[in-house]
Amino acid sequence: MLFNRIQELNTSKIKWRSEATSIQSENMESVTDEANESRLRISE
């Protein structure tokens, strides 16, 4: 049952990946920026 759920998630991931590539990369950039900022805060 869990395996079927994982397959469903992977299938839907592939479907939206092509549509959301630019949004995804923008999100990744902002996540990376946030991670860098929090690293700076931790090191201060």
Residue pairs with C-beta under 8 A, 6 or more apart in sequence:
17 24
